[in-house]
Amino acid sequence: MTSRRQILGVLGAAPAIAALGSAGAYAAGGGGRARPASIVPVTGNDTPEQIIAKAADVVPRKGQFAWQRREITAFTHFGMNTFTDREWGSGAEDPATFAPTAVDADQWIRTYRAMGAELAMITAKHHDGFTLFPSRYTPHSILKSPGRPNVVRAYVDAARAQRMRVGIYLSPSDGGELPHAWHAEWIESLRKKQAEGGKLTSVEQTALDDGDRAPGGLGRFGNGSAVREHTIPTLVDGDDRADAVRSGKLPTFTVHVNDYDAYYLNLVYELFTEYGPLDEFWLDGANPWADAGITQEYRFEEWFRVIEALSPDTVVFGGPAGVRWVGNEGGVARETEWSVVPTTADPRTYHGEWLLPHGPTAADIGSRDRLTEPGVTHLSWFPAEADVSNRPGWFHHADEQPKSAAELFDLYEKSVGRNATLLLNVPPSKAGTIDAADVAELTAFGDRVRKVYGRPVAANADGTTTFDRVAVREDIEHGQRVESFAVEAETDGTWRRIATGTTIGHQRILPLDTPVTATRVRVKILAARGEAHLGRTTLHRATD
């Protein structure tokens, strides 16, 4: 535990704070020092003090560091649900239902840039299994839709034309791949349940509504197929990649998975090799039909291995050295938000949020108590992503309204300002455009963030500065170490405490109850896991 303080001038841009000490990481046995690492094992021989020292030296990978500096990511939910007015599809929808009159991806990306996003991520396949790109591996895609619109291609090209990074969400859950015979029996059981007055879940009701159609895929999800050797990519008849694969121009992978996992990995391969580079890849672990008797055992270890080989710097949601769910869908991070967290197994082997000792929604996931409790096997750099939709639903519904610029600004301060990134979903409508009302509020939101946080507040004529926000940062290339701190201001020669906080991380924004006018400001580190490495501290004003 340390106690240090830095005094910062408040005129214009505050000077960077000098690094205090050096970073490192422990070897597996805990006895010697090694290079910094993003994943560090904990052994039964480690004392609590050694575990805390290890946590101090866990650092982000290159892709994680770049990801957190981008602060805002635009999320795009657009697909079959847009046209069925649902949030969750069945997988048995008619592909002809997906019939946008336009796909104005240029307008989407302009809107995302206006709101301040630097990365745009599209849902290439949601839980219904309908793909927004022409895959070689499924009949349930835009190839059976009017005009065959390759939405993923339009999106990726528009983003790169406007100098935005690209991410893709490929849902592991897949209603289109439910086994056909099982599905038919399930539908009959649901009809019986409804006839007897039973209450249907939303998943059951959606399935029953489309019950006259079979799932659109090939029945691979949870079909009980054995784990066996597969080659990725699995070449199909007339495959246009055959020569490149045989010559080694395109890589191949030998994996041991079941039928559905092989299908999923073939989609992953298509997306990375034909639409990459990808800066973020988003996947979850939903199994929505488990209660009905169908469960797909995802072999995450094989998925992560292939993804890392294809693109080592891609940040994977839930992946090893990736990013994690903040624990709610309201876009709000914890006031104590750690990027260094414990896990109960090697993060390379399973979806990371399920390895947190008390789950992803726990109020405390990274304190000293959590790091040193029994069952912890690894410490990981696993920063929070705060996801929220600009509308009540993730998909566009005509009867819903967008959040106001003021609401979004508040979420920015409670996500980016609490050591998380903001994953803001903005869904286009059936017309293939983002509604004008959304564009107006999102643009106003982006303008306000730029006005308040684009540069530090200017000094007054008398040399003082008036501010109502303090932005404190750690140099996270050295890890995250600060456990508590205080901000003090000097007015008329007297120092007084104006704010306190716990964690800092990439950035901690402290809104003040009332504006403060001061000649100097200092940040005092009250407790830390070793020497603190502070970054730039800046002063801002959000009120007139």
C-alpha positions as CSV (number, residue, x, y, z in Angstrom):
1,M,0.0,0.0,0.0
2,T,1.4,3.4,-1.0
3,S,0.5,7.0,-0.4
4,R,1.7,9.5,-3.1
5,R,0.4,12.7,-4.5
6,Q,1.0,14.7,-7.7
7,I,0.4,18.5,-8.0
8,L,-0.9,19.5,-11.5
9,G,-1.1,23.0,-13.0
10,V,-4.5,23.9,-14.2
11,L,-3.7,26.2,-17.1
12,G,-4.7,24.6,-20.4
13,A,-3.5,21.1,-20.9
14,A,-2.2,19.5,-17.6
15,P,1.3,18.1,-17.8
16,A,1.7,14.3,-17.9
17,I,2.6,12.7,-14.5
18,A,6.0,11.0,-14.5
19,A,5.9,7.2,-14.2
20,L,6.5,6.0,-10.6
21,G,8.4,2.7,-10.7
22,S,8.5,-0.2,-13.2
23,A,6.1,-2.9,-14.2
24,G,6.7,-6.6,-14.3
25,A,4.9,-10.0,-14.1
26,Y,5.5,-13.1,-12.1
27,A,6.5,-16.5,-13.4
28,A,4.1,-19.4,-12.8
29,G,5.7,-20.4,-9.6
30,G,5.5,-17.0,-8.0
31,G,9.1,-16.8,-7.1
32,G,10.8,-14.8,-9.9
33,R,9.9,-11.8,-12.1
34,A,9.2,-12.1,-15.8
35,R,7.9,-9.9,-18.6
36,P,4.5,-8.3,-18.1
37,A,1.6,-10.5,-19.2
38,S,-2.1,-10.2,-19.7
39,I,-2.9,-13.6,-18.2
40,V,-0.9,-14.8,-15.1
41,P,-1.4,-18.1,-13.3
42,V,-2.0,-18.3,-9.5
43,T,-0.5,-21.3,-7.7
44,G,-1.2,-23.0,-4.4
45,N,2.2,-21.8,-3.2
46,D,1.4,-18.1,-3.7
47,T,0.8,-16.0,-0.6
48,P,-1.9,-13.3,-0.6
49,E,0.8,-10.7,-0.9
50,Q,2.3,-12.5,-3.9
51,I,-1.1,-12.7,-5.6
52,I,-1.6,-8.9,-5.1
53,A,1.8,-8.3,-6.5
54,K,1.0,-10.4,-9.5
55,A,-2.2,-8.5,-10.1
56,A,-0.3,-5.2,-10.1
57,D,1.8,-6.5,-13.0
58,V,-1.0,-7.8,-15.2
59,V,-1.1,-5.6,-18.3
60,P,-3.2,-5.2,-21.5
61,R,-2.3,-6.8,-24.8
62,K,-1.8,-4.5,-27.8
63,G,-5.4,-5.0,-29.0
64,Q,-6.9,-4.4,-25.6
65,F,-4.9,-1.2,-25.1
66,A,-6.1,0.2,-28.5
67,W,-9.7,-1.0,-27.8
68,Q,-10.0,0.9,-24.6
69,R,-8.5,4.1,-26.0
70,R,-11.3,4.1,-28.6
71,E,-13.9,4.6,-25.8
72,I,-17.1,4.3,-27.8
73,T,-18.1,1.4,-30.1
74,A,-21.2,1.5,-32.3
75,F,-23.3,-1.7,-32.3
76,T,-25.7,-2.4,-35.2
77,H,-28.5,-4.8,-34.7
78,F,-30.2,-5.2,-38.1
79,G,-31.5,-8.5,-39.5
80,M,-34.5,-10.7,-39.6
81,N,-35.9,-9.3,-36.4
82,T,-36.0,-5.9,-37.9
83,F,-38.7,-7.2,-40.4
84,T,-40.6,-9.5,-38.0
85,D,-40.8,-6.8,-35.3
86,R,-39.2,-9.1,-32.8
87,E,-36.2,-9.1,-30.4
88,W,-35.6,-12.9,-30.7
89,G,-36.2,-14.9,-33.8
90,S,-37.1,-18.5,-34.2
91,G,-34.8,-19.6,-37.1
92,A,-37.8,-20.8,-39.1
93,E,-38.6,-17.4,-40.7
94,D,-38.9,-17.2,-44.5
95,P,-35.7,-15.6,-45.8
96,A,-37.9,-13.6,-48.2
97,T,-39.2,-11.7,-45.1
98,F,-35.8,-9.9,-45.0
99,A,-36.5,-7.3,-47.7
100,P,-34.9,-3.9,-47.0
101,T,-35.7,-1.3,-49.7
102,A,-32.2,0.0,-49.1
103,V,-29.1,-0.6,-47.0
104,D,-27.7,2.8,-46.5
105,A,-24.6,1.8,-44.6
106,D,-22.9,5.1,-45.4
107,Q,-25.6,6.9,-43.4
108,W,-25.2,4.5,-40.5
109,I,-21.4,5.1,-40.4
110,R,-21.8,8.9,-40.7
111,T,-24.2,8.7,-37.7
112,Y,-21.7,6.6,-35.7
113,R,-18.9,9.0,-36.4
114,A,-21.0,11.9,-35.4
115,M,-21.8,10.3,-32.0
116,G,-18.1,9.8,-31.4
117,A,-17.6,6.1,-32.2
118,E,-14.3,4.9,-33.7
119,L,-15.3,1.3,-34.1
120,A,-18.5,0.0,-35.7
121,M,-19.7,-3.6,-35.0
122,I,-22.5,-5.3,-37.0
123,T,-24.5,-8.4,-36.1
124,A,-23.7,-10.8,-38.9
125,K,-25.8,-13.5,-37.4
126,H,-28.2,-13.2,-34.5
127,H,-29.8,-16.0,-32.5
128,D,-32.2,-16.9,-35.3
129,G,-29.2,-18.0,-37.4
130,F,-30.0,-15.9,-40.5
131,T,-26.7,-14.6,-41.9
132,L,-26.3,-11.1,-43.4
133,F,-23.6,-12.3,-45.7
134,P,-23.5,-15.1,-48.4
135,S,-22.0,-18.0,-46.5
136,R,-21.0,-21.3,-48.3
137,Y,-22.2,-23.2,-45.2
138,T,-25.9,-22.4,-44.7
139,P,-29.0,-22.1,-46.9
140,H,-30.5,-19.7,-44.3
141,S,-29.0,-16.4,-45.5
142,I,-29.5,-13.3,-47.6
143,L,-28.9,-15.4,-50.7
144,K,-32.6,-16.3,-50.5
145,S,-33.7,-12.8,-49.8
146,P,-35.0,-10.2,-52.4
147,G,-32.0,-8.6,-54.0
148,R,-29.5,-10.8,-52.0
149,P,-28.1,-7.8,-50.1
150,N,-24.7,-8.5,-48.6
151,V,-25.2,-6.2,-45.6
152,V,-21.9,-7.2,-44.0
153,R,-19.9,-6.2,-47.1
154,A,-21.8,-2.9,-47.4
155,Y,-21.1,-2.2,-43.7
156,V,-17.4,-3.0,-43.7
157,D,-16.8,-1.1,-46.9
158,A,-18.6,2.0,-45.6
159,A,-16.8,1.9,-42.3
160,R,-13.3,1.7,-43.9
161,A,-14.2,4.4,-46.4
162,Q,-14.9,6.7,-43.4
163,R,-11.8,5.5,-41.5
164,M,-13.6,3.5,-38.8
165,R,-12.5,0.3,-37.3
166,V,-14.7,-2.8,-37.8
167,G,-16.1,-5.4,-35.5
168,I,-18.5,-8.3,-36.0
169,Y,-21.0,-10.1,-33.7
170,L,-21.6,-13.7,-34.7
171,S,-24.0,-15.3,-32.3
172,P,-23.2,-18.9,-31.3
173,S,-26.9,-19.5,-30.6
174,D,-28.7,-20.6,-33.8
175,G,-32.4,-21.3,-34.1
176,G,-32.0,-22.0,-37.8
177,E,-29.8,-25.0,-37.0
178,L,-32.2,-26.7,-34.6
179,P,-32.6,-30.4,-35.5
180,H,-35.7,-30.7,-37.7
181,A,-37.2,-33.8,-36.2
182,W,-36.8,-32.6,-32.7
183,H,-38.2,-29.2,-33.7
184,A,-41.3,-30.8,-35.2
185,E,-41.9,-32.7,-31.9
186,W,-41.3,-29.6,-29.9
187,I,-43.8,-27.5,-31.9
188,E,-46.5,-30.2,-31.3
189,S,-45.7,-30.2,-27.6
190,L,-46.1,-26.4,-27.5
191,R,-49.4,-26.6,-29.3
192,K,-50.6,-29.0,-26.7
193,K,-49.3,-26.8,-23.9
194,Q,-51.1,-23.8,-25.3
195,A,-54.3,-25.8,-25.8
196,E,-54.2,-26.8,-22.2
197,G,-53.9,-23.2,-21.1
198,G,-50.2,-23.3,-20.3
199,K,-48.2,-20.1,-20.3
200,L,-45.5,-20.0,-23.0
201,T,-42.2,-18.4,-22.7
202,S,-41.2,-15.8,-25.2
203,V,-38.9,-18.3,-26.9
204,E,-41.7,-20.8,-27.1
205,Q,-44.2,-18.3,-28.4
206,T,-41.9,-17.2,-31.2
207,A,-41.3,-20.8,-32.2
208,L,-45.0,-21.6,-32.2
209,D,-45.8,-18.5,-34.3
210,D,-43.5,-19.9,-37.0
211,G,-44.4,-23.5,-36.3
212,D,-45.6,-24.3,-39.8
213,R,-42.1,-23.9,-41.1
214,A,-39.0,-26.0,-40.3
215,P,-35.8,-24.3,-39.2
216,G,-33.9,-22.8,-42.2
217,G,-30.6,-24.5,-41.6
218,L,-29.2,-28.1,-41.6
219,G,-30.0,-29.3,-38.1
220,R,-26.5,-29.0,-36.5
221,F,-27.2,-27.2,-33.3
222,G,-27.3,-29.6,-30.3
223,N,-27.8,-32.6,-32.5
224,G,-25.6,-34.9,-30.4
225,S,-22.9,-35.3,-33.0
226,A,-19.6,-36.6,-31.9
227,V,-16.4,-34.6,-31.5
228,R,-14.2,-35.5,-34.3
229,E,-11.4,-34.1,-36.5
230,H,-12.4,-31.3,-38.9
231,T,-10.4,-29.2,-41.3
232,I,-11.2,-25.4,-41.3
233,P,-12.0,-24.2,-43.8
234,T,-14.1,-27.2,-44.9
235,L,-14.0,-26.8,-48.7
236,V,-17.3,-27.2,-50.5
237,D,-18.0,-28.3,-54.2
238,G,-16.6,-25.6,-56.5
239,D,-15.0,-23.7,-53.7
240,D,-13.3,-20.6,-55.1
241,R,-10.7,-20.8,-52.3
242,A,-9.4,-24.3,-53.2
243,D,-6.2,-23.2,-55.0
244,A,-5.3,-20.6,-52.2
245,V,-5.8,-23.3,-49.5
246,R,-3.8,-25.9,-51.3
247,S,-0.9,-23.5,-52.0
248,G,-0.9,-22.3,-48.4
249,K,-1.9,-18.7,-49.3
250,L,-4.9,-19.3,-47.0
251,P,-4.3,-21.0,-43.7
252,T,-5.9,-24.3,-42.6
253,F,-6.7,-25.5,-39.1
254,T,-7.2,-29.0,-37.7
255,V,-9.8,-28.9,-34.9
256,H,-11.6,-31.5,-32.8
257,V,-15.2,-30.4,-32.5
258,N,-18.8,-31.5,-33.2
259,D,-20.9,-30.7,-36.3
260,Y,-22.2,-27.3,-35.1
261,D,-18.8,-26.0,-33.8
262,A,-17.3,-26.9,-37.2
263,Y,-20.1,-25.0,-38.9
264,Y,-19.5,-22.0,-36.6
265,L,-15.7,-22.0,-37.2
266,N,-16.3,-22.1,-40.9
267,L,-18.4,-18.9,-40.6
268,V,-15.6,-17.4,-38.4
269,Y,-13.1,-18.2,-41.1
270,E,-15.2,-16.6,-43.8
271,L,-15.6,-13.4,-41.8
272,F,-12.0,-13.0,-40.8
273,T,-10.5,-13.9,-44.2
274,E,-13.0,-12.1,-46.4
275,Y,-14.1,-9.1,-44.3
276,G,-11.1,-8.5,-42.0
277,P,-9.1,-7.1,-40.4
278,L,-11.5,-7.1,-37.5
279,D,-10.7,-5.2,-34.3
280,E,-13.4,-6.8,-32.2
281,F,-15.2,-10.1,-32.4
282,W,-18.3,-10.5,-30.3
283,L,-19.8,-13.8,-29.2
284,D,-21.8,-14.9,-26.2
285,G,-22.7,-18.3,-24.9
286,A,-26.5,-18.4,-24.9
287,N,-28.3,-21.7,-25.0
288,P,-31.9,-20.6,-25.2
289,W,-33.4,-24.1,-25.9
290,A,-31.8,-25.9,-23.0
291,D,-35.0,-26.1,-21.0
292,A,-36.6,-27.7,-24.0
293,G,-34.0,-30.4,-24.3
294,I,-31.5,-29.0,-26.8
295,T,-28.1,-27.8,-25.6
296,Q,-25.0,-27.1,-27.7
297,E,-21.7,-27.7,-26.0
298,Y,-19.5,-24.9,-27.4
299,R,-15.8,-25.8,-27.5
300,F,-14.6,-22.3,-26.8
301,E,-10.9,-23.4,-26.5
302,E,-10.9,-24.4,-30.2
303,W,-12.8,-21.2,-31.2
304,F,-10.3,-19.0,-29.4
305,R,-7.3,-20.8,-30.8
306,V,-8.5,-20.4,-34.4
307,I,-9.4,-16.7,-33.9
308,E,-6.1,-15.9,-32.4
309,A,-4.2,-17.6,-35.2
310,L,-6.3,-15.7,-37.8
311,S,-6.0,-12.3,-36.1
312,P,-3.8,-12.1,-32.9
313,D,-4.8,-8.5,-32.1
314,T,-8.5,-8.9,-32.4
315,V,-10.3,-8.3,-29.1
316,V,-12.8,-11.1,-28.4
317,F,-15.8,-10.6,-26.2
318,G,-15.4,-13.2,-23.5
319,G,-12.2,-14.5,-24.9
320,P,-8.7,-14.8,-23.4
321,A,-7.1,-11.4,-23.1
322,G,-10.4,-10.0,-24.5
323,V,-13.1,-7.9,-22.9
324,R,-16.0,-8.7,-20.6
325,W,-19.7,-7.8,-20.1
326,V,-20.0,-5.1,-17.5
327,G,-22.8,-7.0,-15.9
328,N,-25.9,-5.1,-17.1
329,E,-27.5,-3.9,-20.3
330,G,-28.0,-0.3,-19.0
331,G,-24.6,1.0,-20.1
332,V,-23.4,1.7,-16.5
333,A,-20.1,0.6,-15.1
334,R,-19.3,0.0,-11.4
335,E,-17.9,2.9,-9.5
336,T,-15.1,0.4,-8.6
337,E,-14.3,-1.2,-12.0
338,W,-11.2,-3.4,-12.2
339,S,-9.7,-4.4,-15.5
340,V,-7.6,-7.1,-13.6
341,V,-9.9,-9.9,-12.5
342,P,-9.5,-13.4,-11.1
343,T,-10.8,-16.5,-12.9
344,T,-11.5,-20.0,-11.7
345,A,-9.9,-21.7,-14.8
346,D,-7.6,-20.9,-17.6
347,P,-9.3,-18.1,-19.7
348,R,-8.2,-19.8,-22.8
349,T,-10.6,-22.7,-22.2
350,Y,-14.0,-21.2,-21.7
351,H,-16.1,-18.0,-22.2
352,G,-14.5,-15.7,-19.7
353,E,-17.5,-14.2,-17.9
354,W,-18.5,-17.6,-16.7
355,L,-15.1,-18.0,-15.0
356,L,-15.4,-15.0,-12.7
357,P,-15.8,-16.4,-9.2
358,H,-19.0,-14.7,-8.4
359,G,-20.3,-14.2,-12.0
360,P,-20.3,-11.1,-14.3
361,T,-23.0,-9.2,-12.4
362,A,-21.3,-9.3,-9.0
363,A,-20.7,-5.9,-7.4
364,D,-17.1,-6.8,-6.6
365,I,-15.1,-8.7,-9.1
366,G,-11.5,-7.5,-8.6
367,S,-10.9,-6.4,-5.0
368,R,-8.1,-7.9,-2.9
369,D,-10.7,-10.3,-1.3
370,R,-11.8,-11.5,-4.8
371,L,-8.2,-12.0,-6.0
372,T,-7.1,-14.0,-3.0
373,E,-10.1,-16.2,-2.3
374,P,-10.0,-20.0,-2.8
375,G,-10.5,-21.4,-6.3
376,V,-8.7,-18.6,-8.2
377,T,-6.4,-20.1,-10.8
378,H,-5.5,-17.1,-13.0
379,L,-5.4,-13.3,-13.1
380,S,-6.4,-11.6,-16.4
381,W,-6.6,-8.3,-18.0
382,F,-10.3,-8.4,-18.8
383,P,-11.7,-4.8,-19.1
384,A,-15.4,-4.0,-19.0
385,E,-17.6,-3.2,-22.0
386,A,-20.8,-1.4,-21.0
387,D,-23.5,-2.3,-23.6
388,V,-26.8,-0.5,-24.0
389,S,-29.2,0.2,-26.8
390,N,-30.2,3.7,-28.0
391,R,-33.8,2.4,-28.0
392,P,-35.7,0.2,-25.6
393,G,-35.1,-2.8,-27.9
394,W,-31.9,-4.0,-29.6
395,F,-33.7,-4.1,-33.0
396,H,-35.6,-1.2,-34.4
397,H,-39.4,-1.0,-33.6
398,A,-41.4,1.8,-35.0
399,D,-43.3,2.5,-31.8
400,E,-40.1,3.1,-29.7
401,Q,-38.2,6.3,-29.2
402,P,-34.4,6.9,-28.9
403,K,-32.6,8.1,-25.8
404,S,-32.0,11.8,-25.5
405,A,-28.5,13.4,-25.9
406,A,-28.6,14.2,-22.2
407,E,-29.2,10.6,-21.3
408,L,-26.4,9.4,-23.5
409,F,-24.0,12.0,-22.1
410,D,-24.8,10.7,-18.6
411,L,-24.1,7.1,-19.8
412,Y,-20.8,8.2,-21.3
413,E,-19.7,9.5,-17.9
414,K,-20.9,6.4,-16.2
415,S,-19.1,4.0,-18.6
416,V,-16.1,5.6,-20.2
417,G,-15.8,7.7,-17.1
418,R,-15.6,4.6,-14.9
419,N,-12.9,2.6,-16.7
420,A,-15.2,0.9,-19.3
421,T,-16.0,1.4,-22.9
422,L,-19.4,2.3,-24.1
423,L,-21.0,-0.2,-26.6
424,L,-23.9,1.8,-27.9
425,N,-26.4,0.0,-30.1
426,V,-28.1,2.1,-32.8
427,P,-30.5,0.0,-34.9
428,P,-31.5,0.9,-38.4
429,S,-35.2,0.6,-39.5
430,K,-36.8,-1.5,-42.2
431,A,-36.1,1.3,-44.7
432,G,-32.4,0.6,-44.2
433,T,-31.6,3.9,-42.5
434,I,-31.3,5.2,-39.0
435,D,-34.3,7.3,-38.1
436,A,-33.9,11.1,-38.2
437,A,-34.8,11.4,-34.5
438,D,-32.0,9.1,-33.5
439,V,-29.5,10.9,-35.7
440,A,-30.3,14.2,-34.1
441,E,-29.9,13.0,-30.5
442,L,-26.8,11.0,-31.3
443,T,-25.2,13.9,-33.1
444,A,-26.0,16.3,-30.2
445,F,-24.5,13.7,-27.8
446,G,-21.3,13.5,-29.8
447,D,-21.1,17.3,-30.0
448,R,-21.5,17.6,-26.2
449,V,-18.8,15.0,-25.5
450,R,-16.4,16.8,-27.8
451,K,-17.3,20.2,-26.3
452,V,-16.8,19.1,-22.7
453,Y,-14.0,16.5,-23.0
454,G,-12.4,17.4,-26.3
455,R,-9.9,19.7,-24.5
456,P,-9.4,20.9,-20.9
457,V,-11.3,23.9,-19.8
458,A,-9.5,27.3,-20.4
459,A,-8.1,29.3,-17.6
460,N,-9.8,32.5,-16.3
461,A,-8.2,35.9,-16.8
462,D,-6.8,35.9,-13.3
463,G,-5.0,32.6,-13.7
464,T,-7.6,30.4,-11.9
465,T,-9.6,27.7,-13.5
466,T,-13.3,27.0,-13.0
467,F,-14.4,23.4,-13.5
468,D,-17.0,20.8,-12.5
469,R,-15.4,17.7,-13.9
470,V,-12.0,16.1,-13.1
471,A,-10.7,13.3,-15.4
472,V,-8.0,11.2,-13.8
473,R,-6.1,8.5,-15.7
474,E,-3.6,5.7,-15.1
475,D,-1.0,4.7,-17.7
476,I,-2.6,1.3,-18.2
477,E,0.4,0.1,-20.2
478,H,1.8,-0.5,-16.7
479,G,-1.4,-2.1,-15.5
480,Q,-4.1,-0.9,-13.1
481,R,-2.9,-0.3,-9.5
482,V,-4.8,2.5,-7.8
483,E,-7.3,1.4,-5.2
484,S,-8.3,4.8,-3.8
485,F,-7.5,8.4,-4.4
486,A,-8.5,11.9,-3.7
487,V,-8.6,15.2,-5.7
488,E,-7.7,18.4,-3.9
489,A,-8.0,22.0,-5.0
490,E,-6.1,25.1,-3.9
491,T,-8.2,28.3,-3.5
492,D,-6.7,31.5,-2.0
493,G,-3.8,29.5,-0.7
494,T,-5.9,26.8,1.1
495,W,-6.1,23.2,-0.1
496,R,-9.4,21.3,0.3
497,R,-10.6,17.9,-0.8
498,I,-13.2,18.2,-3.6
499,A,-13.6,14.5,-4.7
500,T,-12.6,10.9,-3.9
501,G,-12.7,7.7,-5.9
502,T,-11.6,4.1,-5.8
503,T,-10.3,2.7,-9.1
504,I,-9.0,4.8,-12.0
505,G,-7.8,2.6,-14.8
506,H,-8.0,4.0,-18.4
507,Q,-10.1,7.0,-17.2
508,R,-12.1,8.1,-14.2
509,I,-14.4,11.1,-14.6
510,L,-15.5,12.7,-11.3
511,P,-18.5,15.0,-11.7
512,L,-18.5,17.7,-8.9
513,D,-21.7,18.8,-7.2
514,T,-20.9,22.5,-7.9
515,P,-18.2,24.2,-10.0
516,V,-14.9,24.9,-8.3
517,T,-12.5,27.7,-9.0
518,A,-8.9,26.9,-8.1
519,T,-5.3,27.9,-8.8
520,R,-4.0,24.4,-8.6
521,V,-5.3,20.8,-8.4
522,R,-3.6,17.7,-7.1
523,V,-4.3,14.0,-7.2
524,K,-3.4,12.1,-4.0
525,I,-3.0,8.3,-4.2
526,L,-4.4,6.9,-1.0
527,A,-3.9,3.2,-1.7
528,A,-2.4,1.2,-4.5
529,R,-1.1,-2.3,-5.5
530,G,2.5,-1.1,-5.8
531,E,3.8,2.0,-7.4
532,A,1.2,4.0,-9.2
533,H,1.6,5.1,-12.8
534,L,-0.7,8.1,-13.4
535,G,-1.4,9.5,-16.8
536,R,-2.8,12.9,-17.7
537,T,-5.3,14.6,-15.4
538,T,-7.5,17.2,-16.9
539,L,-10.2,19.6,-15.8
540,H,-13.5,20.2,-17.6
541,R,-16.7,22.1,-17.3
542,A,-20.1,20.6,-18.4
543,T,-22.3,23.5,-17.0
544,D,-22.5,27.0,-18.3
